[in-house]
Amino acid sequence: MFARMLEGLFGCWHNHLSFPMTAKPGVRRNAAALATGIYVVCLDCGKEFAYDWREMKIVSQPARNKATVRDLATKEAA
């Protein structure tokens, strides 16, 4: 219980992140990869974050508007 209280007060700062990973087609995507198809993982706590490859940063609100999500989605060659 004491450890849970400390985690709630201080938590993880997410300073150590993995290299951005792209979700593979045909495989069930995790919640972070649903927005952009690309995500990073905190190496300390394991939390996953949606990642914007063009801006090179974590997307704070993955579903903030549909136009942004559509622009970030991977386009296939026709």
C-alpha positions, 0 to 999 in steps of 0.5 A, a space after each residue: 500500500 505504501 509503494 502504491 501511494 509513493 507511485 501515485 505521488 511521484 510516478 514515472 517521469 517517462 524519461 527513458 523511451 524506446 525507439 518509435 515502433 510501427 504497428 504491423 498490419 494484420 496484427 491487433 494494435 495496442 491503444 497507443 498505436 491506434 491513433 498514428 500507427 506508431 508508438 513508443 514505450 517507457 522503458 521504466 514503467 512500460 506505458 505506451 504512448 502514441 508518437 508523431 513521426 513528423 513532429 518527432 514527439 509524443 502525441 498528447 491527445 491521440 484523437 484530438 481531431 480526425 484530420 491530424 490522425 488522417 494525415 499521420 496515417 501511413 499511406 499505401 502506394 496505389 
